[in-house]
Amino acid sequence: MIEARIQVRRAGERYVGGAPEAGIETRHAFSFSGFYDPDNVRFGPLIACNEELLAPGAGFDEHPHRDVEIVTWVVEGELTHEDSAGHVVTVRPGDVQWLSAGAGVRHVERNASGAPLRFVQMWLDPVEGGGEPSYEVARSVRDGVVCAVPGAVLHVLRPRGGERLALPVGEWLYAHVVRGVVRIGEYEVGVGDAARVRDASRLDVVAVGGGAEVLVWCPGPALSPFLAGASPRTPEAPSGRCPQTPDGLKTSPSGV
């Protein structure tokens, strides 16, 4: 049996971006925009995992995306999303949003409330480019599989204090801790930390102390070229926002 290989990237290692003077603080897990590290451009299909903190009234003005899957998880506060397809949506804690940019879409993301907004936004390379953009948001998602994009699925795990939950099995697995502290293999992983796992098999996540919340990506049902290694690229854009999800497993209606 092949043994899982685990690499932990700590919150303090993230690249600091955003525009603090405009009320935007960003922590990037991968190369992004003006920051480029040739040894840290992606993991599986993931090309971005951004922690965003927006002050009241702050946000990202209208900007374009194409050929990218953008999944957003709101931790606290409210995110207002508007896009060129006519969607105007408020996304709240426990909601997951998916924007499949297809051949091109424009959107605005803003904190229109009077309280701070914190969310995690994850970008994935699409299995196939082009096509019509699509959008979806799932409310108050339950534990388990909450979002499926071609080639990858997102699980939300919420172990209670001391509880042990099995992690998915796959050639790659990416676990980002949103709340609490967990143990994965021999590592304790805290808020903002992420575990990158190769050949994930028979691994558990165990909550240390109180309860925790972990976002876990692993290979999806669609054949993904990323596992064979695609040409790396650095995302270019202010910092996307947009995902989609249902309470169960679901893919984009357009199939992109």
C-alpha positions in Angstrom: 0.0 0.0 0.0 1.3 3.5 -0.9 1.7 5.7 2.1 0.1 9.1 2.1 2.5 12.1 1.8 1.5 15.1 3.7 2.8 18.7 3.4 1.4 21.3 5.8 1.5 25.0 4.8 0.9 27.3 7.7 -1.2 30.4 7.7 1.8 32.6 8.4 3.4 31.4 5.1 0.7 32.8 3.0 1.4 35.6 0.6 -0.1 38.9 1.8 -2.1 40.8 -0.8 -5.2 42.9 -1.1 -5.5 46.6 -0.6 -5.5 47.4 3.2 -6.1 51.1 2.5 -9.3 50.1 0.7 -10.4 47.7 3.5 -9.3 44.5 1.7 -6.9 42.0 3.3 -6.0 38.9 1.4 -3.9 35.8 2.3 -2.9 33.7 -0.8 -2.0 30.0 -0.5 -0.6 29.9 -4.1 1.1 32.2 -6.6 -1.4 34.9 -7.5 -1.3 38.1 -9.6 2.0 39.9 -8.8 3.3 37.2 -6.5 5.0 34.2 -8.3 6.6 31.2 -6.7 7.5 28.6 -9.3 7.3 25.9 -6.6 3.8 26.9 -5.5 1.5 27.5 -8.4 -1.1 24.8 -7.9 -2.1 21.6 -6.2 -4.2 19.2 -8.3 -6.7 21.5 -10.0 -6.5 24.2 -7.3 -4.8 27.3 -8.5 -6.0 29.6 -5.7 -7.2 29.4 -2.1 -7.6 33.0 -0.9 -8.6 34.0 2.6 -10.4 37.4 2.2 -11.3 39.9 4.9 -13.4 42.9 3.7 -14.3 45.9 5.9 -17.8 47.2 5.8 -18.4 48.8 2.4 -15.2 47.4 0.8 -15.2 45.1 -2.1 -14.0 44.2 -5.6 -15.3 46.4 -8.5 -16.5 44.7 -11.6 -13.9 42.5 -13.2 -13.8 39.7 -15.7 -13.1 35.9 -15.4 -12.9 33.2 -18.0 -12.1 29.5 -18.0 -12.1 29.1 -14.2 -14.3 27.5 -11.6 -14.6 29.8 -8.5 -16.0 28.4 -5.3 -16.6 30.7 -2.3 -17.3 29.8 1.4 -18.5 32.5 3.7 -17.1 32.3 7.2 -18.7 35.4 8.8 -20.6 38.4 7.5 -22.4 38.7 4.2 -21.0 38.8 0.7 -23.0 40.6 -2.0 -22.5 39.1 -5.5 -23.6 40.7 -8.8 -22.7 39.4 -12.2 -23.2 40.1 -15.9 -25.7 37.2 -16.2 -28.1 39.2 -13.9 -27.5 37.4 -10.6 -27.7 39.6 -7.5 -27.2 37.4 -4.4 -26.3 37.7 -0.8 -24.2 34.8 0.4 -24.0 34.1 4.2 -22.1 31.8 6.6 -22.6 28.2 5.7 -23.6 29.0 2.2 -21.4 27.9 -0.7 -21.4 29.7 -4.1 -20.0 28.5 -7.4 -19.4 30.6 -10.5 -18.3 28.6 -13.6 -16.8 31.4 -15.7 -17.0 29.6 -19.0 -16.0 31.7 -22.0 -16.4 34.9 -20.0 -18.3 36.6 -17.2 -18.0 39.8 -15.2 -18.9 40.2 -11.6 -18.8 42.5 -8.5 -18.2 41.3 -4.9 -18.8 43.6 -2.0 -19.4 43.8 1.7 -22.6 45.8 1.7 -23.2 45.2 5.5 -22.0 47.1 8.5 -20.0 44.2 9.9 -16.7 42.6 8.7 -16.8 39.9 6.1 -14.5 36.9 6.0 -14.6 34.3 3.3 -12.5 31.7 1.6 -12.4 31.7 -2.2 -11.0 28.8 -4.2 -10.2 28.7 -7.9 -9.9 25.6 -10.0 -8.8 25.0 -13.5 -11.7 23.7 -15.6 -11.5 20.3 -17.3 -12.6 22.0 -20.5 -12.5 25.7 -21.3 -15.2 27.8 -23.0 -19.0 27.3 -22.8 -21.7 29.3 -21.2 -21.0 30.6 -17.7 -23.2 29.3 -14.9 -23.9 30.2 -11.3 -25.4 28.6 -8.2 -25.5 29.1 -4.5 -26.5 26.5 -1.8 -27.8 27.6 1.5 -26.8 26.3 5.0 -25.1 23.3 3.6 -24.9 20.1 5.6 -21.7 18.2 6.4 -20.3 16.0 3.7 -20.1 16.5 -0.1 -21.5 20.0 -0.8 -20.1 21.0 -4.2 -18.9 19.1 -7.3 -17.1 20.7 -10.2 -15.7 18.7 -13.1 -12.7 16.9 -11.8 -13.1 17.8 -8.1 -15.5 17.7 -5.2 -15.6 19.8 -2.1 -16.4 18.3 1.3 -17.2 20.3 4.5 -16.2 18.4 7.6 -17.2 19.6 11.1 -15.8 17.2 13.7 -16.9 17.8 17.3 -14.2 17.9 20.0 -12.3 14.7 19.9 -14.3 13.3 17.0 -12.5 11.4 14.3 -13.8 11.6 10.7 -12.5 9.7 7.7 -11.0 11.8 4.9 -11.7 11.0 1.2 -9.4 8.7 -0.7 -7.7 10.0 -3.8 -4.4 10.8 -5.6 -4.5 14.3 -4.1 -6.4 15.9 -1.2 -6.4 19.5 0.0 -7.7 20.3 3.5 -8.1 24.0 4.6 -8.9 24.6 8.2 -11.6 27.3 8.7 -12.2 26.9 12.4 -10.6 25.1 15.3 -7.6 22.8 15.3 -7.4 19.3 13.8 -4.9 16.5 13.6 -4.2 15.0 10.2 -1.7 12.2 10.3 1.1 13.4 12.6 0.3 17.1 12.1 -1.8 19.6 14.1 -3.4 22.0 11.6 -5.0 25.2 12.8 -7.0 28.1 11.4 -5.7 29.2 8.0 -3.3 26.2 7.7 -3.7 23.7 4.9 -2.6 20.1 4.4 -1.7 19.0 0.9 -1.8 15.2 0.7 -0.6 12.9 -2.1 -2.0 9.4 -2.3 -4.5 10.0 0.4 -5.7 6.7 1.9 -6.9 5.7 5.3 -6.4 9.2 6.8 -8.6 10.7 9.4 -9.2 14.3 10.6 -9.5 14.6 14.4 -10.7 17.7 16.2 -8.3 18.8 18.9 -10.0 20.5 21.8 -13.3 22.0 20.6 -15.1 21.5 17.4 -13.6 22.4 14.0 -14.6 23.1 10.4 -12.5 21.9 7.5 -12.9 22.4 3.7 -11.6 19.4 1.8 -11.0 19.1 -1.9 -10.4 15.7 -3.6 -10.7 14.3 -7.2 -14.2 14.3 -8.6 -16.0 11.9 -10.9 -14.9 13.5 -14.2 -11.5 12.6 -15.6 -9.1 15.4 -14.7 -6.0 16.3 -16.7 -4.6 18.1 -13.7 -3.5 14.8 -12.1 -1.2 14.2 -15.1 0.2 17.7 -14.7 -0.9 20.6 -16.8 1.1 23.7 -17.6 1.3 25.8 -14.4 0.0 29.4 -14.5 -0.4 32.2 -12.1 -4.0 33.5 -11.7 -4.4 37.1 -12.8 -7.3 39.2 -11.3 -8.1 41.1 -8.2 -9.3 38.1 -6.3 -12.3 36.2 -7.6 -15.5 35.3 -5.9 -18.0 32.9 -7.0 -19.0 29.3 -6.4 -22.0 27.0 -6.6 -23.3 24.2 -4.5 -26.2 22.2 -3.5 -26.9 20.2 -0.3 -25.8 17.1 -2.1 -23.6 16.3 -5.1 -24.4 18.5 -8.1 -22.6 19.7 -11.2 -23.1 22.8 -13.3 -26.1 22.6 -15.7 -23.9 23.7 -18.6 -21.4 20.9 -17.9 -18.4 23.3 -17.9 
